[in-house]
Amino acid sequence: MDDFTKKDAMEPTPQDLEKVDSQANAQVDEVHGHLNRGLKERHVQFIAIGGTIGVGLFVGIGSALATGGPLSLFLGYLFTSMAIWAMMQGVGEMASLLPLPGMIAQSCSRFVDPALGFSVGWNQWYNCAISIAAETSGAVLLVQYWTDINPAAWISPILVIVFALNFCAVAIYGEAEFFFASLKIITIIGLLILGLVIDLGGGPTHDRIGFRYWVHPGAMNEYIASGNTGRFLGLFSTLISAAYAFGGAEQVAVAAGETHNPTRAIPKAIRRVLWRLVLFYVLGAFFVGLLVPSTDPDLVNGSGVKASPWVIAIQAAGIPVLPSLINAVLITSAASSANANLYTGSRYLFALAQQRQAPQFLLQCNRQGVPYYCVGITAMFGLLAYMTCSSTASNVFHWLSGIVATSYLLTWTCLCYSYTRFRRALLVQGIERTSLPFKGPFQPYTAWFGIVFFCIVLLFNGFAVFTHGNWNAQNFVSAYVGLPIFSGFYLGWKLIKKTKVVPLEEMDLYTGRVMGDERDSPETKAKTKLQKIISKIL
């Protein structure tokens, strides 16, 4: 069933929906704001995959292993994968029904309170803006594997390339992410296969590792405290690391506003989230814990790619040349994540302007449908990466990634809560879930699980600084500065605009829906065997 079914005759006709949409578009067109649906289904699939794969997965995972141990790392990434999957089920229902630009913020405004949408939108915007600098710093950190030339020599070309890709038509951005994500996928799958071969003794040294490092130095490390308490804190610390590594999982919803046939492309991407999480993160964490002892000094003291557990394992296995190849791929991975964050951040800013929660000049787009003011302003925050010229790249990356992780946790919590309100509005307005383009399983329990999980990690993510002898002002600010900023956005907009929580019976569940001619457009069929295989997998 393609359209909503209601229990009474209150459902608007297609003509009514067209009228509402034309009125909404007219307001935007007053300042020439119009985004193009230039992203194809394969672009969306690869944005959903590549958006979360960055430096955190390849390098940052090493510090989590050193702190928690192999079993804690595996469980931490497994639990976080479950929470991300739960969050994405609700996002899939909302974004496939209402594929709006900056859907993350708009869902909070429409289904909860305009003040919450304002705070989430600005929170995600500065999150993405800072992430540009964080990922660029990560790329510089990796370049230092080869040379110690001034970081500015590498920051500038990375930022220029990222800006150029985002200033082009969205279809070009989609092609760039398609290429970058393909490279990431090939790399992580290759590393998983290589990890299995090395663990079973297939490397040049023929050393069969098995579960050796789970026995000595141990499966779960003690952290801060001793005994079971210390092992629990070690496990909890991996959840914090995973929060940054999983950042960007929601980017597929942001792209919904520029996706051709989103009622088919978005559900398809969401349904395949689970196996992607298991393949890239859970299995990745598992193999890392098998191949490298958590006591290896390079996990903490190594610089750049030398701190990557994958490279440590390859070098220990006696495989030459490969570390440099992996380093080159990781640099492109970091640049890709910066590219995706500039795209996402600019669309959040555009969505805020659409809701009149940001200056209206931001709605101006060029002939390719690119909001150039939004792109330019967001790109300027990439200049924060130049802090690596006065401080070490690893310190800058650590500070920025901590702020980003907190921001993601806030957004994921709000998304889960917005979905609970969305679901209740469906019931109150008499709309059957069977009519939705996508239906997440086990709802609303999965959404509430996500809320509880993200809130716990959010509130205690900086717990280490409150323990005896571990106070660090920079780490405290990095862990918690996002909370007062988010609260200030929410309370400030609520007091100024006197917004109220949207009543369930008054929620707008229609404006922004894709009309029938686009929704019913035929799907492009895969022609070759290779295309069919890729279509099935991705």
Secondary structure, 3 states (H helix, E strand, C coil): CCCCCECCCCCCCHHHHHHHHHHHHHHHHCCCCCCCCCECHHHHHHHHHHCCCCHHHHHHHHHHHHHHCHHHHHHHHHHHHHHHHHHHHHHHHHHHHCCCCCHHHHHHHHHCCHHHHHHHHHHHHHHHHHHHHHHHHHHHHHHCCCCCCCCHHHHHHHHHHHHHHHHCCHHHHHHHHHHHHHHHHHHHHHHHHHHHHHHCCCCCCCCCCCCHHHHHHHCCCCCCCCHHHHHHHHHHHHHHHHHHHCCCCCHHHHHHHHECCHHHHHHHHHHCHHHHHHHHHHHHHHHHHHHCCCCCCHHHHCCHHHHCHHHHHHHHCCCCCHHHHHHHHHHHHHHHHHHHHHHHHHHHHHHHHHCCCCCHHHHCCCCCCCCHHHHHHHHHHHHHHHHHHCCCHHHHHHHHHHHHHHHHHHHHHHHHHHHHHHHHHHHHCCECHHHCCCCCCCCCHHHHHHHHHHHHHHHHCCHHHHCCCCCCHHHHHHHHCHHHHHHHHHHHHHHHHCCCCCCHHHCCCCCCCCCHHHHCCCCCCCCCHHHHHHHHHC
